[in-house]
Amino acid sequence: MQMNDTFSNISRYISDKTGQPIAFSLATASVLLWLVTGPIFGYSDTWQLIINSITNIVTYLMVFLIQNTQNRDGEAIQIKLDELIRANKNAHNVLLDLEELSADQLTLIKDRYEKLATIARLELEKGGKDTGEPSV
């Protein structure tokens, strides 16, 4: 658990810092510096390999940091949505853990809500309201 917390803290810190304008400015300056040194090194294969290697390594590592940040954010949003559903006495509690259901189970629930949407649209066309709980 300690390693996960350490990785989460490090990834949160790096994601925060690399998402700042100064990080973009430094990356842009690095590329410009590399371009300027092109004539000095005769646009050699080694000169090209340097920028290619650096960008590949940075990209490879950033994928893991960004994914970690996205996973945490997604879980936090899911918990907040679950709390909103739970707090509403008229909400359908079956919606609390949709992400854990099978594709077939999701299709059944989705079909039910599509029927509700169709009924609501028909009701609107008749001049009615699209609120309430029509039974399907």
Backbone as a printed PyTorch tensor [residue, N CA C, xyz], in Angstrom:
tensor([[[  0.8190,  -1.1980,   0.0000],
         [  0.0000,   0.0000,   0.0000],
         [  0.8650,   1.2670,   0.0000]],

        [[  2.0060,   1.1930,   0.7090],
         [  2.9130,   2.3340,   0.7850],
         [  3.4160,   2.7230,  -0.6010]],

        [[  3.7470,   1.7130,  -1.4260],
         [  4.2650,   1.9960,  -2.7710],
         [  3.1950,   2.6560,  -3.6390]],

        [[  1.9370,   2.1910,  -3.5120],
         [  0.8440,   2.7970,  -4.2720],
         [  0.6400,   4.2530,  -3.8770]],

        [[  0.6920,   4.5150,  -2.5600],
         [  0.5340,   5.8940,  -2.0920],
         [  1.6720,   6.7760,  -2.5810]],

        [[  2.8830,   6.2490,  -2.5290],
         [  4.0420,   7.0110,  -2.9880],
         [  3.9170,   7.3130,  -4.4730]],

        [[  3.5510,   6.2870,  -5.2730],
         [  3.3810,   6.5060,  -6.7140],
         [  2.2790,   7.5140,  -6.9810]],

        [[  1.1620,   7.4070,  -6.2600],
         [  0.0530,   8.3470,  -6.4520],
         [  0.4790,   9.7700,  -6.1230]],

        [[  1.2220,   9.9220,  -5.0470],
         [  1.6770,  11.2640,  -4.6670],
         [  2.6410,  11.8300,  -5.7030]],

        [[  3.5680,  11.0000,  -6.1420],
         [  4.5320,  11.4560,  -7.1510],
         [  3.8190,  11.7900,  -8.4580]],

        [[  2.9090,  10.9070,  -8.8970],
         [  2.2230,  11.1500, -10.1670],
         [  1.3250,  12.3840, -10.0820]],

        [[  0.6970,  12.5880,  -8.9320],
         [ -0.1380,  13.7820,  -8.7590],
         [  0.7310,  15.0410,  -8.8510]],

        [[  1.8900,  15.0180,  -8.2080],
         [  2.7940,  16.1620,  -8.2220],
         [  3.2990,  16.4390,  -9.6420]],

        [[  3.7760,  15.3910, -10.3190],
         [  4.3190,  15.5750, -11.6680],
         [  3.2250,  16.0010, -12.6380]],

        [[  2.0440,  15.4000, -12.5220],
         [  0.9320,  15.7860, -13.4010],
         [  0.5590,  17.2450, -13.1940]],

        [[  0.5700,  17.6640, -11.9410],
         [  0.2550,  19.0600, -11.6470],
         [  1.2950,  19.9930, -12.2460]],

        [[  2.5610,  19.6570, -12.0730],
         [  3.6340,  20.5270, -12.5700],
         [  3.7210,  20.5190, -14.0980]],

        [[  3.5390,  19.3620, -14.7250],
         [  3.6500,  19.3070, -16.1840],
         [  2.4220,  19.8910, -16.8770]],

        [[  1.3760,  20.1000, -16.1360],
         [  0.1860,  20.7230, -16.7090],
         [  0.2200,  22.2420, -16.6470]],

        [[  1.3100,  22.8010, -16.1770],
         [  1.4440,  24.2530, -16.0380],
         [  2.0230,  24.8580, -17.3170]],

        [[  1.7200,  26.1150, -17.5680],
         [  2.2710,  26.7920, -18.7590],
         [  3.8020,  26.7910, -18.7990]],

        [[  4.4460,  26.8480, -17.6460],
         [  5.9120,  26.8760, -17.6320],
         [  6.4800,  25.5690, -18.1830]],

        [[  5.8210,  24.4500, -17.9270],
         [  6.2910,  23.1620, -18.4490],
         [  6.2070,  23.1440, -19.9710]],

        [[  5.1120,  23.6540, -20.4970],
         [  4.9740,  23.7410, -21.9520],
         [  6.0380,  24.6630, -22.5340]],

        [[  6.2810,  25.7670, -21.8560],
         [  7.2990,  26.7170, -22.3250],
         [  8.6830,  26.0750, -22.3360]],

        [[  9.0050,  25.3060, -21.2930],
         [ 10.3000,  24.6280, -21.2370],
         [ 10.4260,  23.5750, -22.3330]],

        [[  9.3600,  22.8530, -22.5820],
         [  9.3890,  21.8490, -23.6500],
         [  9.5720,  22.5210, -25.0090]],

        [[  8.8590,  23.6080, -25.2190],
         [  8.9910,  24.3470, -26.4730],
         [ 10.4080,  24.9020, -26.6250]],

        [[ 10.9540,  25.4380, -25.5520],
         [ 12.3200,  25.9750, -25.5910],
         [ 13.3220,  24.8570, -25.8860]],

        [[ 13.0900,  23.6830, -25.3280],
         [ 13.9920,  22.5490, -25.5900],
         [ 13.9830,  22.1660, -27.0650]],

        [[ 12.8090,  22.1330, -27.6570],
         [ 12.7060,  21.7960, -29.0740],
         [ 13.3670,  22.8760, -29.9240]],

        [[ 13.1380,  24.1270, -29.5640],
         [ 13.7730,  25.2210, -30.3120],
         [ 15.2910,  25.1670, -30.1920]],

        [[ 15.7960,  24.8610, -29.0040],
         [ 17.2350,  24.7130, -28.8110],
         [ 17.7770,  23.5790, -29.6660]],

        [[ 17.0480,  22.4900, -29.6930],
         [ 17.4450,  21.3540, -30.5280],
         [ 17.4880,  21.7600, -32.0050]],

        [[ 16.4640,  22.5000, -32.4440],
         [ 16.4380,  22.9500, -33.8380],
         [ 17.6180,  23.8630, -34.1630]],

        [[ 17.9130,  24.7660, -33.2560],
         [ 19.0100,  25.7060, -33.4760],
         [ 20.3480,  24.9780, -33.5580]],

        [[ 20.4900,  23.8990, -32.8060],
         [ 21.7640,  23.1650, -32.8320],
         [ 21.8900,  22.2640, -34.0560]],

        [[ 20.8510,  22.1410, -34.8360],
         [ 20.8890,  21.3130, -36.0430],
         [ 22.0440,  21.6350, -36.9590]],

        [[ 22.1970,  22.9050, -37.3510],
         [ 23.3190,  23.2440, -38.2470],
         [ 24.6860,  22.9830, -37.5960]],

        [[ 24.7710,  23.1750, -36.3020],
         [ 26.0480,  22.9510, -35.6030],
         [ 26.4700,  21.4890, -35.7250]],

        [[ 25.5210,  20.5940, -35.6040],
         [ 25.8200,  19.1590, -35.6800],
         [ 25.5750,  18.5870, -37.0690]],

        [[ 25.3270,  19.4380, -38.0080],
         [ 25.1500,  19.0040, -39.3920],
         [ 23.9190,  18.1340, -39.6050]],

        [[ 22.9150,  18.3670, -38.7990],
         [ 21.6670,  17.5940, -38.9030],
         [ 21.9710,  16.0880, -38.9400]],

        [[ 22.9040,  15.6760, -38.1280],
         [ 23.3700,  14.2840, -38.1370],
         [ 22.3110,  13.3290, -37.5870]],

        [[ 22.5650,  12.0550, -37.7930],
         [ 21.6730,  11.0280, -37.2510],
         [ 21.6610,  11.0850, -35.7270]],

        [[ 22.8000,  11.3290, -35.1360],
         [ 22.8790,  11.4200, -33.6740],
         [ 22.0510,  12.5970, -33.1770]],

        [[ 22.1270,  13.7230, -33.8570],
         [ 21.3400,  14.8990, -33.4950],
         [ 19.8450,  14.5700, -33.5240]],

        [[ 19.4140,  13.8640, -34.5570],
         [ 18.0100,  13.4690, -34.6660],
         [ 17.6430,  12.4370, -33.6090]],

        [[ 18.5610,  11.5170, -33.3300],
         [ 18.3160,  10.4590, -32.3480],
         [ 18.1220,  11.0320, -30.9460]],

        [[ 18.8160,  12.0970, -30.6490],
         [ 18.7120,  12.7050, -29.3160],
         [ 17.2780,  13.1620, -29.0450]],

        [[ 16.7030,  13.9470, -29.9340],
         [ 15.3370,  14.4510, -29.6980],
         [ 14.3310,  13.3140, -29.7560]],

        [[ 14.5580,  12.3690, -30.6610],
         [ 13.6560,  11.2350, -30.7760],
         [ 13.6500,  10.4090, -29.4970]],

        [[ 14.8160,  10.1340, -28.9640],
         [ 14.9260,   9.3330, -27.7410],
         [ 14.3050,  10.0530, -26.5510]],

        [[ 14.6270,  11.3200, -26.4130],
         [ 14.0930,  12.0820, -25.2770],
         [ 12.5700,  12.1460, -25.3330]],

        [[ 12.0190,  12.4740, -26.4930],
         [ 10.5600,  12.5830, -26.5880],
         [  9.8850,  11.2320, -26.3870]],

        [[ 10.4820,  10.1620, -26.8830],
         [  9.8960,   8.8360, -26.6740],
         [  9.8940,   8.4380, -25.2090]],

        [[ 10.9870,   8.6900, -24.5200],
         [ 11.0800,   8.3370, -23.1000],
         [ 10.0890,   9.1540, -22.2760]],

        [[ 10.0560,  10.4470, -22.5230],
         [  9.1280,  11.3050, -21.7740],
         [  7.6850,  10.8910, -22.0440]],

        [[  7.3440,  10.6390, -23.2920],
         [  5.9890,  10.2180, -23.6400],
         [  5.6360,   8.9040, -22.9620]],

        [[  6.5410,   7.9560, -23.0150],
         [  6.3140,   6.6390, -22.4030],
         [  6.0230,   6.7740, -20.9040]],

        [[  6.8210,   7.5550, -20.2100],
         [  6.6190,   7.7190, -18.7700],
         [  5.3580,   8.5180, -18.4470]],

        [[  5.0810,   9.5280, -19.2490],
         [  3.9000,  10.3600, -18.9990],
         [  2.6040,   9.5890, -19.1760]],

        [[  2.5870,   8.6030, -20.0520],
         [  1.3790,   7.7910, -20.2400],
         [  0.9560,   7.1680, -18.9130]],

        [[  1.9060,   6.6350, -18.1640],
         [  1.5790,   6.0030, -16.8900],
         [  1.1320,   7.0250, -15.8510]],

        [[  1.7730,   8.1650, -15.8300],
         [  1.3750,   9.1960, -14.8750],
         [ -0.0110,   9.7430, -15.1930]],

        [[ -0.2630,   9.9910, -16.4580],
         [ -1.5750,  10.5080, -16.8560],
         [ -2.6660,   9.4770, -16.5800]],

        [[ -2.3870,   8.2050, -16.8660],
         [ -3.3790,   7.1600, -16.6120],
         [ -3.6890,   7.0570, -15.1260]],

        [[ -2.6700,   7.1490, -14.2870],
         [ -2.8820,   7.1020, -12.8440],
         [ -3.7680,   8.2610, -12.3930]],

        [[ -3.4760,   9.4510, -12.9100],
         [ -4.2710,  10.6270, -12.5600],
         [ -5.7110,  10.4760, -13.0460]],

        [[ -5.8880,   9.9830, -14.2600],
         [ -7.2310,   9.7860, -14.8090],
         [ -8.0060,   8.7410, -14.0080]],

        [[ -7.3340,   7.6740, -13.6110],
         [ -8.0030,   6.6410, -12.8080],
         [ -8.4970,   7.2170, -11.4860]],

        [[ -7.6510,   7.9940, -10.8170],
         [ -8.0500,   8.6060,  -9.5460],
         [ -9.2060,   9.5760,  -9.7470]],

        [[ -9.1020,  10.4110, -10.7730],
         [-10.1770,  11.3710, -11.0390],
         [-11.4830,  10.6660, -11.3720]],

        [[-11.3940,   9.6180, -12.1830],
         [-12.5910,   8.8620, -12.5400],
         [-13.2460,   8.2190, -11.3350]],

        [[-12.4430,   7.6490, -10.4530],
         [-12.9890,   7.0340,  -9.2430],
         [-13.6330,   8.0860,  -8.3470]],

        [[-12.9980,   9.2490,  -8.2160],
         [-13.5580,  10.3100,  -7.3890],
         [-14.8940,  10.8040,  -7.9550]],

        [[-14.9620,  10.9770,  -9.2510],
         [-16.2160,  11.4060,  -9.8810],
         [-17.2900,  10.3470,  -9.6970]],

        [[-16.9090,   9.0810,  -9.8460],
         [-17.8760,   7.9960,  -9.6750],
         [-18.4410,   7.9890,  -8.2560]],

        [[-17.5830,   8.1910,  -7.2790],
         [-18.0390,   8.2200,  -5.8860],
         [-18.9880,   9.4000,  -5.6700]],

        [[-18.6750,  10.5380,  -6.2510],
         [-19.5480,  11.7010,  -6.1100],
         [-20.9080,  11.4450,  -6.7630]],

        [[-20.8930,  10.8320,  -7.9470],
         [-22.1650,  10.5140,  -8.6050],
         [-22.9620,   9.4990,  -7.8010]],

        [[-22.2670,   8.4960,  -7.2620],
         [-22.9490,   7.5030,  -6.4220],
         [-23.6060,   8.1610,  -5.2190]],

        [[-22.9260,   9.1310,  -4.6310],
         [-23.4920,   9.8270,  -3.4800],
         [-24.7230,  10.6310,  -3.8830]],

        [[-24.7000,  11.2570,  -5.0460],
         [-25.8780,  12.0020,  -5.5010],
         [-27.0640,  11.0630,  -5.7310]],

        [[-26.7970,   9.9130,  -6.3100],
         [-27.8650,   8.9330,  -6.5170],
         [-28.3920,   8.4480,  -5.1680]],

        [[-27.4730,   8.1100,  -4.2770],
         [-27.8560,   7.5910,  -2.9690],
         [-28.6550,   8.6120,  -2.1700]],

        [[-28.3040,   9.8840,  -2.2930],
         [-28.9460,  10.9230,  -1.5100],
         [-30.3470,  11.2650,  -2.0170]],

        [[-30.6540,  10.9240,  -3.2640],
         [-31.9710,  11.2160,  -3.8340],
         [-32.9010,  10.0490,  -3.5510]],

        [[-33.9300,  10.2820,  -2.7450],
         [-34.8170,   9.1800,  -2.3370],
         [-35.5940,   8.5880,  -3.5130]],

        [[-35.7350,   9.3290,  -4.6180],
         [-36.4630,   8.8120,  -5.7760],
         [-35.5490,   8.1650,  -6.8190]],

        [[-34.2470,   8.2010,  -6.5640],
         [-33.2970,   7.6440,  -7.5350],
         [-33.3440,   6.1150,  -7.4990]],

        [[-32.9340,   5.5310,  -8.5910],
         [-32.8650,   4.0790,  -8.6940],
         [-31.4760,   3.6330,  -8.2390]],

        [[-31.4240,   2.9750,  -7.0920],
         [-30.1440,   2.5810,  -6.5190],
         [-29.3990,   1.5480,  -7.3570]],

        [[-30.0870,   0.9080,  -8.2890],
         [-29.4190,  -0.0460,  -9.1770],
         [-28.3590,   0.6570, -10.0290]],

        [[-28.4610,   1.9710, -10.1480],
         [-27.5090,   2.7340, -10.9530],
         [-26.1890,   2.9930, -10.2240]],

        [[-26.1120,   2.6550,  -8.9480],
         [-24.9300,   2.9820,  -8.1610],
         [-23.6500,   2.3350,  -8.6660]],

        [[-23.7140,   1.1410,  -9.1780],
         [-22.4720,   0.4780,  -9.5910],
         [-22.5560,  -0.0250, -11.0240]],

        [[-23.0520,   0.7900, -11.8970],
         [-23.2040,   0.3940, -13.2980],
         [-21.8980,  -0.0800, -13.9220]],

        [[-20.8040,   0.5380, -13.5270],
         [-19.5200,   0.1790, -14.1250],
         [-19.1130,  -1.2630, -13.8130]],

        [[-19.7650,  -1.8820, -12.8430],
         [-19.4410,  -3.2630, -12.4710],
         [-20.3180,  -4.2950, -13.1910]],

        [[-21.3360,  -3.8400, -13.9140],
         [-22.2730,  -4.7590, -14.5580],
         [-21.7190,  -5.3060, -15.8690]],

        [[-22.2890,  -6.4170, -16.2790],
         [-21.9080,  -7.0040, -17.5660],
         [-22.5280,  -6.1790, -18.6990]],

        [[-22.0540,  -6.4270, -19.8920],
         [-22.5790,  -5.7100, -21.0630],
         [-24.0720,  -5.9900, -21.2400]],

        [[-24.4990,  -7.2260, -21.0070],
         [-25.9160,  -7.5730, -21.1450],
         [-26.7670,  -6.8390, -20.1110]],

        [[-26.2720,  -6.7660, -18.8830],
         [-27.0100,  -6.0550, -17.8450],
         [-27.1080,  -4.5660, -18.1620]],

        [[-26.0230,  -4.0100, -18.6660],
         [-26.0420,  -2.5960, -19.0530],
         [-27.0320,  -2.3480, -20.1840]],

        [[-27.0840,  -3.2660, -21.1360],
         [-28.0160,  -3.1270, -22.2620],
         [-29.4520,  -3.1200, -21.7740]],

        [[-29.7880,  -3.9700, -20.8220],
         [-31.1560,  -3.9960, -20.2860],
         [-31.5300,  -2.6630, -19.6380]],

        [[-30.6330,  -2.1340, -18.8460],
         [-30.9030,  -0.8530, -18.1800],
         [-30.9710,   0.2690, -19.2150]],

        [[-30.0550,   0.2640, -20.1730],
         [-30.0510,   1.2870, -21.2150],
         [-31.3570,   1.2450, -22.0120]],

        [[-31.8200,   0.0370, -22.3560],
         [-33.0830,  -0.1020, -23.0930],
         [-34.2360,   0.5070, -22.3090]],

        [[-34.2490,   0.2980, -20.9990],
         [-35.3150,   0.8540, -20.1680],
         [-35.2990,   2.3830, -20.2240]],

        [[-34.1160,   2.9670, -20.1430],
         [-34.0200,   4.4240, -20.1800],
         [-34.3040,   4.9840, -21.5680]],

        [[-33.9880,   4.2360, -22.5990],
         [-34.3490,   4.6780, -23.9510],
         [-35.8640,   4.6870, -24.1270]],

        [[-36.5440,   3.7100, -23.5440],
         [-38.0160,   3.6960, -23.5920],
         [-38.5870,   4.8940, -22.8420]],

        [[-37.9830,   5.1980, -21.6810],
         [-38.4390,   6.3720, -20.9300],
         [-38.2420,   7.6560, -21.7460]],

        [[-37.1310,   7.7570, -22.4560],
         [-36.8610,   8.9360, -23.2860],
         [-37.8750,   9.0330, -24.4180]],

        [[-38.2030,   7.9120, -25.0320],
         [-39.1840,   7.9080, -26.1160],
         [-40.5490,   8.3630, -25.6020]],

        [[-40.9460,   7.8410, -24.4570],
         [-42.2290,   8.2400, -23.8530],
         [-42.2280,   9.7390, -23.5450]],

        [[-41.1050,  10.2510, -23.0190],
         [-41.0160,  11.6700, -22.6700],
         [-41.1100,  12.5360, -23.9220]],

        [[-40.4640,  12.1170, -25.0090],
         [-40.5310,  12.8960, -26.2540],
         [-41.9610,  12.9250, -26.8080]],

        [[-42.6190,  11.7890, -26.7530],
         [-44.0130,  11.7290, -27.2050],
         [-44.8940,  12.6310, -26.3530]],

        [[-44.6430,  12.6460, -25.0730],
         [-45.4140,  13.4880, -24.1630],
         [-45.1770,  14.9710, -24.4700]],

        [[-43.9430,  15.3300, -24.7910],
         [-43.6330,  16.7150, -25.1560],
         [-44.3420,  17.1210, -26.4420]],

        [[-44.3760,  16.2140, -27.4050],
         [-45.0460,  16.5040, -28.6750],
         [-46.5330,  16.7660, -28.4680]],

        [[-47.1100,  16.1550, -27.4400],
         [-48.5320,  16.3510, -27.1400],
         [-48.7570,  17.5850, -26.2790]],

        [[-47.6560,  18.2980, -25.9480],
         [-47.7830,  19.4920, -25.1190],
         [-47.6410,  19.2070, -23.6360]],

        [[-47.3040,  17.9910, -23.2930],
         [-47.1500,  17.6320, -21.8930],
         [-45.7510,  17.9270, -21.3780]],

        [[-45.4480,  17.3490, -20.2210],
         [-44.1450,  17.5260, -19.5830],
         [-43.2880,  16.2890, -19.8160]],

        [[-41.9860,  16.4990, -19.7530],
         [-41.0860,  15.3540, -19.8850],
         [-40.4770,  14.9720, -18.5440]],

        [[-41.1630,  15.3010, -17.4720],
         [-40.6900,  14.9600, -16.1330],
         [-41.5940,  13.9170, -15.5160]],

        [[-41.1510,  13.3650, -14.4260],
         [-41.9600,  12.3660, -13.7570],
         [-41.3520,  10.9930, -13.9390]],

        [[-42.1030,   9.9880, -13.5200],
         [-41.6080,   8.6090, -13.5780],
         [-42.5970,   7.7360, -14.3330]],

        [[-42.5920,   7.7960, -15.6550],
         [-43.4900,   6.8830, -16.3710],
         [-43.0060,   5.4580, -16.2000]],

        [[-43.9180,   4.5480, -16.0770],
         [-43.5090,   3.1520, -15.9250],
         [-43.3510,   2.5190, -17.2920]],

        [[-42.3590,   1.6850, -17.3970],
         [-42.0730,   1.0020, -18.6660],
         [-42.1950,  -0.4770, -18.4290]]])
